[in-house]
Amino acid sequence: MNWFEALILGLIQGLTEFLPVSSSGHLEIGKQLLGVDTTENLTFTVIVHGATVLSTLFVFRHDIADLLVGLFQFKWNDETKYIAKIAVSMIPIAIVGLFFKDIVEAVFDSPRILLIVGFMLLVTASLLAFAYYRKSGDKDISFAHAFIIGIAQTVAVMPGISRSGATIATGLLLGNRKTEVARFSFLMVLIPIIGENFLSVLKYDSAAQAASNAPGTTALVVGFVAAFLAGLLACKWMINIVKRGKLIWFAIYCAIVALIAITGSLLG
């Protein structure tokens, strides 16, 4: 992987991690177009995911600080309840990550991955369209809603289903406030991403990584900076998009990309 390929993949990761268009689906499409295989490049994967986590921490630094201050008061206050809801939302993804990770990875190794991505992007487009036409709600996210949103996040492990799209659309369909849904969606993903990277590092095979076509330092730095800056922009942009209720444009985009992916897979 050269620096230009790292730049493109870093930008894709940073933008699509937060925009409701599926980062995993777009990364698969990007890798197919560039002819790059990042499966064995664990370092690059950890670097770009770490960059998107860092961009989230930066955007929500004040919210996170307030939550931590409230948590360490050791009271059942609003901040502690909010963190507890985030913990509840992580239960479904934790179950899948611990017991069904091999099955999920097998999907990504499928020779018909582009076809799968195409059909799952249609699912994302449908969710976004339903959420767009849903009348705006004013509910606070409850523990039950947090668990349901967590299930949506779990379904989004499929390549082509957007994590942010699935969680935000689910929260809106449940009648929760737009700004609260966006905030919860971005904060709830921090621990799963960090946990996934940690588990990947535990399984790290240094000999295999050294033997693979691992990216150099320049490519890693370029990928990190690109993913961080793109993530910073996309995170702030997505919050404003949810507030304005403009998800329908992403539904149309996902549908177009889905048709392109499906057609390309069938003709390829």
N, C-alpha and C positions, 0 to 999 in steps of 0.2 A: 504494500500500500504506500503510495507516494503522498506528498503533502496536499496536492490538489484533491485527490480522492478523499483524504481525511477531512479536508475543508467542506466538501460537498456533503459527506455523511454526517459531519458534526452539525452543519446547518440543518440538515433534515431532522436529526435527532432533537436538536434544541427547539425547532419550530413545531414539529409535530407531536412532541411530548405533551404540549399544552393545548394546541389547537385541536379541535375535535375531528381529526382526520386519520388517526391511527399511526403512531410512530413506528410500530413493528411492521405494519403493512407497507409504509413508504420506504422504510429501510430495506425491506426485501426487494421492492421495486428498484430502489437506487442501486443495490448491490448487483441486481440482474443487469441493469443498464451499464454500470461501470465495469462489470466483470470482476468484482471484488468479493472475496469470501472472508468475512470477519468472524466466522464461527470459532476458529482456533485462536483468534487474536483477542484473548481475554483482557489483556491490558487496555486495549483500545475501547472495548465495551465498558469496562469499569470507569475509564477516564471520562467518556462522554456522558454516561449516566450520572457520575459524580458531579459533572458540570451542571447538569439540569437540576440536581438536588441543591447545589449551591445557589443557583439562580432563584429557586423557590425560597430558600432560606433568606436570601437578600430582600426579595419582594415583600415577604411576610415577616420580616425581622421584628417589627414592633408587636405584631399579633403573637408571635412565638414567645417573645419576652414576657408579654402580659400573661400568657398561659402558664409559663414556668413560674412566674412570681406567685400566681394564684395557687398553683399546684403545691408549692413548698410552704404554703400557709397551713397545709395539712388539715384543710377543712373541706366539707362537701359544698363548695361554692360553684359559681358558674364556670370558672376555668377548669376546675377538677372534673365537673360533669362533661365539659366539652372534650377533654382529653380521654375520658372514659368512653365517650361515643366514638371517638377515633379508634380506640382499642377494639370496641365491638365491631366496627366496620372492617377490621383487619382479620377477623376470625375466618371468614370464607377463603380469602386468599392464602392464609397461613395453612389451612387444611390442604388446599390444592398444591401449594409449594412443597409441603412435607411428604405428601402421599401420592401425588399424581404428576410430579415434575417431569418424569421420563415420558409420560404420555404426551404432555404438552410439547416437549422438545422434539418428539417424533413427528408432530404436525409440521414443525418448522423444517424438518429434513425431508418432507414429502417432495417427490419430483413434480407434483402439481401444485406447488406452493402459490404460484401466481393465481391459479384458478380459485384456490381457497381464499386468498386475500381479496379477490374480486367479489366473491359472494359475501364475505364478511363485511366488506365496505358497504354493500347494499344494506346490510343489517344496521350499520352505523347511520347511513343516510335515513333509513326509516325511523330510527329512534330520534334523530335530530328533528325530522319533520313533525313527528307526533308531539315533541316537546314544544316546537314553535307554535303549533296551533292550540296548545293547552293554555287555558286562561291562567294568568299569573296568580300565584298563591301567596299567602302571607304567614304560613306556618313556620315554626321553629323546627329544626331537625330533631326528631325524637330518637330514642334508642332503637326503636323498631325500624324507623326510616334509615338510621345509620347502618343497621344490619343489611337491609335491602340494597342500599347503595353499595355496600361492601360486596354483595353478590354480583352486582353489575360490574364492579371492578374485577371480580374474579372471571366473569365471562370474557372480559376484555383481554385476557391472556391470549386469546385467539388472534392470530395475525390478521389485521384488517378491521377489527373492532376497536374503536378508539376508547382508551381508558377515560380520558376527560369527557369525551362525548357521551359515553355510556353512563358515567356517574352523574354528570350534570343533567343529562336528559332524564335520568331516573329520578333525581331529586326534584326537578321541575314537575314531572308527571305526578309525583306524590304531593304536590301543592306547596312546596317549601319556597321561601323567598329567594329571588334570583341571586342577590349578592351573597347570601349565606351559603347557598349551594356551591357557588364558585369557590368561595373560601374553603369550605369543607373538602371539596373535591381535590384541591391542590395540597392541602395539609395532610390529608389522609394517605397520600401516596408516598410520603417521605420515608416512613419506616419500611414499607414493603420493598422499595427500590434499594435502600441501604441493606436490608436483610438479604435480598437476592444477590447483590454484589458480594456480600460477606460469605454466603454459601458457595458462590462461584470461586472465590479466592481459596476457600478451604479445600476445594476439589482441584485446585490449580496444579498442573503437571508442568514443572519448569523445563524438563527435558523436551517434552512435546512442544512446548511454546517456543523453545530455542530452535527447534528443528523446523518450525513453521515459518511462513513468510511474515514474521512479526513486523509491525510498523516501527520506524525509527523515532528518535526523540523529536525531531522536527514535526513529523506527522502527528505525534501524540499531542504536542503543544498546540498545533494548529487546530486539531480536532476538539481539544478542550476549550480553547478560546471561542471557537465558532459555536460550539454547543452552548456555552455559558451566555454569550451575547444574544444568540438567537432565542434561547430559553427566556432570558430576561425580557426581551421584546414581546415574545409570544405570551408569556404569563400575564403581563400588564394588559396586552391587547385583548386577551381572552376574557379578562374580568370585565372590561368595558363592553365587549360584545354580548356577554350574558346579560349585563345590565340593560342594554338596548334591545335585547331579544332578537338578535339578527342571526340566529342559528340556521335559518333556512338556506342561507347561501352556502354554508358548509355541507348541508344535506345534498344540495345540487352538485357541489364539487365532488363529494364522495361518490355520488351516483355516476358521474362522468368518468372518474378514475376507475371505478369498479368495472364499467363497461369496457374501458380500454384494456384493463388487466385481464378480464375474462376473454375478450377477443384475442389478445396477444397470446394467451395460454393455449387457446383452442387452435390457433393458426401456427403456433410454434412447434 
